[in-house]
Amino acid sequence: MEAIAFGLIGGGWRAEFFLRIAKALPERFAVKAALVRDRGKADKLQEQWGVKTYTSFGEFAAACRNGCSFAVVSVKRLANPEFIERLAEAGIPALVETPPADGVEGLHRLWERVGPAAKVQIAEQYAFQPMHAARIRLARSGRLGEVSQAQVSAAHDYHGISLIRRLLGIGFENAVIRAQTFTSPIVKSPDRSGPPLSEELTESQQIIATLDFGNKLGVLDFTGDQYFSWIRGKRILVRGERGEIVNDEVSWLPSFDRPLYDRLRRIDTGHGGNLEGFHLQGIMGCGEWLYENPHAPARLSDDEIAVAETLARMGDYVRGCPSFYSLAEGCQDHYLALEMQRAAADGVPIVTETQPWAEASPRGNG
């Protein structure tokens, strides 16, 4: 199969994920053009990655129309709407990093201008991370019965809410949101730039929120330190009437009087005498492969595997396959996150309202 060719808007930390993935999987993906407005940064990106770079959107769009299936938008949220709209006007499908716009008014304005007609998908990768994908598949398998609760302490705001919606099978239903914040001391953690250079006591900002969808409950509990910290772990709880998932532990009742227990197990190659290279093969649990890595044998992190999956699915989408993470879903995730932050700031419950993108998306969460 011919490699999926795409253009890339942006040259920052997150944009480099797409460049690394294309380098690791040249038979699957190819970055044919990049748009970086700053000439110095554009030249540096071209030299480092060997990708033709442009500082003019017009030249970039022309290059995309001449050999790219779509363009990835990987810029700051305030700049997202401009590029989404310009790509839509140019007839170029867009895969957009989260969130698609800043603030509820920004989401409304973006939806009004491009709506469901534009070929836009959101690069919300968390549901495609291997362990999360395995949990989602298990939650939807019926083994746990009807799932009624998901507690997520693994990602912030719209990312965490995306996982909650997928684990619960929630689309665009409204919720009553209650939230509070808590500040506590913590020894400074690593960050995007690497490990700390000295000991420093800093503040950890935590938000705890409940999203009551009526017959289903989502709980988000997250501190920003969890992404990189050595001492702040991630936690997932999924509860159904016949069983539950607690991180990688599964318990369920195939019959009322016979409980079964299992574990979600990562299977990697390259251990001991295995000479297949070092990569994730998949996730096993409950007697089956709950997840098989479609991007093996590339040596990628879980997050890179997930981002690669958004690229692969975008390639399918532009060839006529169904939406995998629509602009409407991306707007809904961010809307709920904004209302969660408002509930925490105001100290009162917030009742969400049906938004324009929900009215245009009757099928809800895929």
N, C-alpha and C positions, 0 to 999 in steps of 0.2 A: 504494500500500500504506500502511496506517495505521502511524503511528510506533510503535515499540516503547516502551511506558511501563514504567519501573522505579523502584523505591525505592532509596535509597542510605543505607547505614549508615556513618558516618564523615565527618569534615570536614577531614582533614589534607591533606598535600601530594599523596599518591597519589589520594585521593578526588577532587581537583580535575581529574584527567585525565578522569574520567567526566562531570563538569560541563562541561568545555571541549568534549568531543566532542559532547555533546547540544546545546550552543550552536552549534557549527559545522555540525551536521547535524540541524536541527530537524525535517526531513521524515522522518528515520529513527529518531530517539531522543528521548525526553522523560523528564526526571527529575520525577516527580510528588510525591515525598515524600522527606525526608531525616531521619535520626535522628542527633542530636548531643547527647550527654548534658549538656554544659556550656551553660547558657542563654545566656551571652554569646557563645560561639562559634556557637551555633545562630542567634541573631539576626543576627550578622554574615554568616553564610552566606546566610540568607534575603534580607537586604538586597542583598548583592553579586550573587547568582545568580537571585533571584526564584523560589526553590523553597520551598514550604511545609515548615517544619522542625518537628520534634517532639523533646522530651527524654524522652518516655515510650515504651518499646517497645510497650506495648499500643495507644497511639494511632497509632503508626507502622504497626503490623501491620494495624490496622483500615483505615487509609488505603491500604495496599498491596492488601488484599483487595478494595478498592472501586475498582480502576482500574490496578493494576500487574500485569505479567506475571511479574515476579520481583523480588528484592531483591539488590543488590550489597553485599557485605560488604568494606569497605575500612578495616580497623582493624589495630592491632598484633596480632602472631601470638598473644599470650597471650589476647587477647579473642576470637579467631576461633571457638573451639569453642562458647563460650556462645551466640553469635549463630547459628551453624549449627544448634545443637540447638533453639533457640527458634523459628527460622524453620521447621524441620522439624515441630515440634509445632504450629505455626500453619498448616501446609499451604502455606507460601509457598516456591516454588523459590528457590535461592540460587546466585549467582555469587560465588565467594569468592576474594579475593586470596591470594597465596602467602605463606608456607606455611599449610596449614589448621590446624596445631597446632604446639606447641613441644615438641620432644623425642620420643623413640620412645614413651615411656609415654603422652604426650599424644596421639600419633597412634593408638595402640592403644585408648585410652579413647574417643576421638572415633569411631573406626570401630565399636567395640562398641555405642555409643549410637545412631548413625544409620545406619551401614553402607551397603549398596548400595540400600536401599529409598528413602531420601530423595532428592529431586530436587535434587542438588548438582552443580555443575560448578566447575572451577577456572579462574580468570582468568590462566592461564599464557600470557603473550602472546608470548614470544620466538619460538616456532615460526611465528607469524603476522606477524612483522616481514618486510617485503618481500624483502630479500636472503636472509634465512634461509629463508623459504618457497620461494624460487627454488632454493636449494641442496638443500633437502629433496626437492622435486619432481624435481630432476635426479638425486639419489642414488637415488630410487625408480624412475627411468625405465628402468633396465637399461643405459643408455649406458655407465656405469662398470663394468658387470658386478656381481658380488656384492660389496657394500661390506663391508670387514672392519675399517676403522679410521676413527675420527673424532677429531680433535684440536680442542678448542674453547678459545679464549682470548678470550671475548667477554662472559661473564656469570659471576656467582658461584654457588656452591653449587647449589641446586635448579634455578635457571634454566639454568646451564651443563649440568647433568646432563639436563635436559629436552631440550636441543638434541642432546646425545650420543645419547640414546635414540632420538630421532626420525630422526637421520641414519643410525644403524645399524639401525633397524628393531627395536630391543629393546623388549620388553614388561616382564615381571616376572622375567626370568631372574636368577639369582644371579651374583655376581662376586667375584673376589679383588681387594681394593682396597689399593693401596700409596700412601702420600702423605708429603710432607714440606713444611715451610714454610721460607721464606727472607725475611730482612729486609734492606732496602737503603735508602740515603738517596735522597731525591727532593725537588726544589723543589716546594713545596706547589701542588696543583692546584686548579682550580675545584671547587666542590661544589654542593649543592642551592641554597644561598643566593646563588651567583654566583661571579665571578672573585675571586681573592685580592686583598687591598688592599695587600699589601707582600710582599717576598721573604722566604720562610721555608723553611728546610731541615727536612724532617720525615721520618718513616720510612714506607716502603712495605712492606706485608705481602703476601707472595706465597705461594700454595699450588700445588703441582704434584702431580697424582695420576694414577694409572693405574687403570682399571677393566677387569679382564680377565674377559670373559664367556665365555671358552673359545675360540671361533672368531672372536670379535670383540673389538676393543680400543678403549676410550675413554680419552682423555687430557684432563684439565682443567688448565689453567694460567692462573691469574688473580690479579691484584692489584686491590684496591679502587679504586685510582686510575684504572683503565681506563675507568670509566663516564664520567668528566667530563674527564680529563686531556687537555691539548693535546699531550703528548709520550709518551703510552703508547697505542699503537694496539691494535686488535683483530685476531685472526688465526683463520682457520678452515682446516683441512685435512681432506679426505675422500678416502679411498683405496679403490679397488675393483680387481678383477683386470684390468680393461680400461682404467682411467683414473683420474684424480683431479681434485679441485677444490682449488686453493690460493687462498684469498680469493675474488677474482673471476675467476681464470684457470682454464680448463678444458682438459684434454688427454685424449684417448681414442683407442682403436684400433678403428675399425669393422672392420678386418681386421688380421691380425698384422703386415703389412708396410706399413701406410699410416696413420701417426698424423695426427690432426687437432687443431687448437688453436683456441680461441675464448675470448671474454671475456663475463662477465655484465655487461650494460650497463644502467644506469638511464636510463629515458626520462622526461624531465620536459617539461611544457608551459611556455609563457611565455618561452622563449628567443628572442632575435632578433626576428623579425617575428611570431612566434606569439602570437595574442591569445585563446587558450583559457583564460586564467587561469594561475596558477602552482600546479601540483600534480604529484605523481608519477603518471605514467600506468601504468608497470609496469617489469618487468625482462625484457630480451631476452637470449637466448643460444642457441647451437647451432641457429640457424635457426628459433626459435619464441619465442613469449611464454611464459616460464616463470612469470611472475606478472603479473596484471593487477589494478590497484588497484580494489577493489570500492567504495571510499568516495570516489572522485573525483567532483566537482572540489573537495571540501573541502580547505582548506589545512592539512594535518596533518603532524606529524613522523612518522617511521617507527614510533616506539613508540605514538603516538596512533592510527595506522592499525591497529596490531596490537590495541590495546585495543578499538577500535571493532569489530574483527572478533570478539572474544570476546562483545561485546554482541549482535552480529547472530546469531552462532551460538547464543547462549543463547536468543534469541527463537525461533529454529527449534526448539531442543531442547524448550522448554516446549510447543510446538505438536505434538510427537510425533516429531521427527527424532532420529537417533541421537546418543549422547553424543559430544562433541568433545574434552573433557578432563575425565575423570571424577575424582571424589574419590579413587578408588583410585590413579590415576596421580599425582595431587598428593601423596598419602601416600608413594608409592614414590620420587618425586624427592627428597623431603625425607629419607626414610629413608636413601637412598644418600648424600646430602650429609652427614648426621650421622655415618654410618659412615666417610666420607672424613675428616671432621674428627677422629674418634677414631683413625683409623690414623695421621694426622699427629701427634697429641698423644702417642700411645703408642709410635710408632716401630716398629710391627710390622704385618705384613699382616693385614687383616680379611677373613674370609670371610662374606659376607652370608647371611642365612637367609630362607626363604620366609615372607612376612608374611600375616596374615589377609586383607588386601585383595587380595593376589595370588591366593589360593586361590579368591576369589569373582569373579575376573576372568580367566577362561580364555582370552579372545581376545587379551589383552595389548594392545600399543600399536597404536592406530588410525592 
